[in-house]
């Protein structure tokens, strides 16, 4: 088998122990024609010193502030292009690599020049013995604007074969041709983190390439927390970037309607945080809506404050605003009549 040179790009942000475990598993790979760059996003847990001491063969790029996933991984992408690597493996630091994974991914790319990116099957690392699938691809529903994330390998393989134009991959363990990255550019940096991988998948597809899951390749990945337990910056980025993604790729004629539905749904999300008195996530969601509509990228700034009157105005009766935005005037009238009827009953 041809063994092209691969750059493995690992991003670290205060994840020293996970990164060390990831690198140890990576260096046990059967496929050996690879180099590693670790990009450190201004960690304060002595990550850089530990990684340099334990893995002197690794190139370390040290950033002096948190540049996010997109800008930091673009540093790895540029390093791969500038140094003539044929493939780059964009790898999360909270992964454990099966020894055969990288070789299988490279073999798939070698076998078909129309394939622009490949991913292993991601297995929940908390339950390695059960081989519980965390991710094996997703399909974009363009008509109703949602993602169908596959948990059954058979469904994913059918989708990537029959509907390659809508089959997308996560960036958790994504092997990409550097020639394509040179052509398309890397991740869109305004995302900062989240949605940048499916955005890249769509750009790759529209350039005439395909993305594929390699079913025999396995990588173990830490499970996602309950969304309710995620920090405010996740709520902000995920809510805002959803809008960025769809506005990047929807036809112009669909964007106004999508915007109305997006704001309606995001207000309902903010109201759910308001209802449980989670003011941080409520604030994060409201600013996500605002920044999305303004096209403002970058990271979440925790010191931002919403005027006191705004949550009372928008979130006391969120379904009124949601139905107004969605044009559900029949529901508005019905809700108003129900409200008046309940008030009249209370007065009797």
SULSUL-V487904 format. One line per field, one symbol per residue. ss: DSSP state (@ for helix, = for strand, . for the rest). phi: phi as a letter, one per 30 degrees, with the letter a starting at -180 (. if undefined). burial: 1 if it has 9 or more other C-alpha atoms within 8 Angstrom, else 0. A space follows every 10 residues. Layout:
# SULSUL-V487904
ss->???
phi->???
burial->???
This chain:
# SULSUL-V487904
ss->.....===== ==...@@@@@ @@@@@@.... ...======= =.....@@@@ @@@@....== ===....@@@ @@@@@@@@@@ @@....==== ==..===... @@@@@@@@@@ @...====== ====@@@... ..===..=== =....====. ..@@@@@@@@ @@.@@@==.. ..=====@@@ @@@@....@@ @....@@@@@ @@@@@@...= ========== =.....@@@. .@@@@@@@@@ @@@@@@@@@. .@@@@@@@@@ @@@@@@@@@@ @@@@@...@@ @@@@@@@@@@ @@@@...... .......@@@ @@@@@..@@@ @@@@@@..@@ @@@@@@@@@@ @@@@@@@.
phi->.dbddbcccc cbbhbedddd dddddddcdd dcdbbbcccc chdbcieedd ddddbddddc ccccadcidd dddddddddd ddciddbbcd bddccbcded dddddddddd dadddcabbd dcceddbddd hddcabjbcc cddchbccdd ccdedddddd dcbddbcbbd cdbccbdddd dddciddddd diaiiddddd eddddddjcb cbdcdddbbc bedddeedcd deddeddddd dedeedddbd dedcdddded ddddddddde dddddcicdd dddedddddd ddddiccjdd cdddbceedd edddcdbddd ddddddiddd dddddddddd dddddddd
burial->0001111111 1110110111 1100110010 1001111111 1110001101 1100000101 0110001111 1111111001 1000111111 1111111111 1111111110 0000111111 1111100100 0011111111 1000000011 1010111011 0001011111 1011111101 1100011010 1111111111 1111100011 1111001111 1100000001 0110111111 1111110001 0000100011 1111111111 1011000100 1111111110 1100001000 0000010000 1001100100 1111110100 0100000000 00000000
